[in-house]
Amino acid sequence: MADSRTNFTVEGVASEDDARTIERELRERRGVQSATVDPESGDVEVRYGEELLSAEAIKSTVRDAGYEVE
């Protein structure tokens, strides 16, 4: 599986709980290898298998969890 990485910023991350929620939602997606959210900046880094998932699908997962993606 080819390893890809995407970085983006999420608005509305107000606490560590928000960061954990986003990380959990992302990690539940098939193909996501790791997801890290900085609770202070809202910066997100996701490593994933590009054969299983696209960067847009990852962002869509965050939107579905109720957050805005920049």
BAROKE-858357 format. One record per residue (C-alpha): residue in one letter; x, y, z negated; residue number from 0. Coordinates in steps of 0.5 Angstrom, whole numbers, plus 500, padded with zeros to 3 digits. Each point is the difference from the previous one (the first is absolute). Example, Ala and Ser with C-alpha at 12.3 -4.5 7.8 and 13.67 -1.06 7.14 Angstrom:
2
ATOM/rest/px/py/pz/nr
ATOM/A/525/491/484/0
ATOM/S/502/507/502/1
//
This chain:
70
ATOM/rest/px/py/pz/nr
ATOM/M/500/500/500/0
ATOM/A/503/507/502/1
ATOM/D/500/504/494/2
ATOM/S/498/507/501/3
ATOM/R/499/506/495/4
ATOM/T/495/506/500/5
ATOM/N/500/506/496/6
ATOM/F/495/505/499/7
ATOM/T/497/505/494/8
ATOM/V/493/499/497/9
ATOM/E/496/505/497/10
ATOM/G/496/499/493/11
ATOM/V/505/496/497/12
ATOM/A/500/503/493/13
ATOM/S/502/495/495/14
ATOM/E/504/493/500/15
ATOM/D/493/497/500/16
ATOM/D/499/503/507/17
ATOM/A/507/498/502/18
ATOM/R/499/492/497/19
ATOM/T/493/500/504/20
ATOM/I/503/502/507/21
ATOM/E/506/495/499/22
ATOM/R/495/494/498/23
ATOM/E/495/502/506/24
ATOM/L/506/500/504/25
ATOM/R/504/494/498/26
ATOM/E/493/496/500/27
ATOM/R/501/501/508/28
ATOM/R/503/494/504/29
ATOM/G/506/502/503/30
ATOM/V/502/505/494/31
ATOM/Q/507/498/497/32
ATOM/S/500/506/495/33
ATOM/A/497/507/499/34
ATOM/T/502/505/495/35
ATOM/V/497/507/499/36
ATOM/D/503/506/496/37
ATOM/P/494/502/495/38
ATOM/E/503/507/500/39
ATOM/S/501/501/508/40
ATOM/G/495/496/503/41
ATOM/D/505/497/504/42
ATOM/V/499/493/502/43
ATOM/E/505/495/503/44
ATOM/V/498/493/503/45
ATOM/R/504/494/503/46
ATOM/Y/496/496/504/47
ATOM/G/500/495/506/48
ATOM/E/498/503/506/49
ATOM/E/497/494/503/50
ATOM/L/495/500/495/51
ATOM/L/498/507/499/52
ATOM/S/501/507/503/53
ATOM/A/502/506/496/54
ATOM/E/493/503/502/55
ATOM/A/497/494/497/56
ATOM/I/504/501/493/57
ATOM/K/497/508/500/58
ATOM/S/493/497/501/59
ATOM/T/501/496/494/60
ATOM/V/502/506/496/61
ATOM/R/494/504/503/62
ATOM/D/495/494/498/63
ATOM/A/503/501/493/64
ATOM/G/497/507/500/65
ATOM/Y/507/504/501/66
ATOM/E/502/505/505/67
ATOM/V/506/498/505/68
ATOM/E/504/506/503/69
//
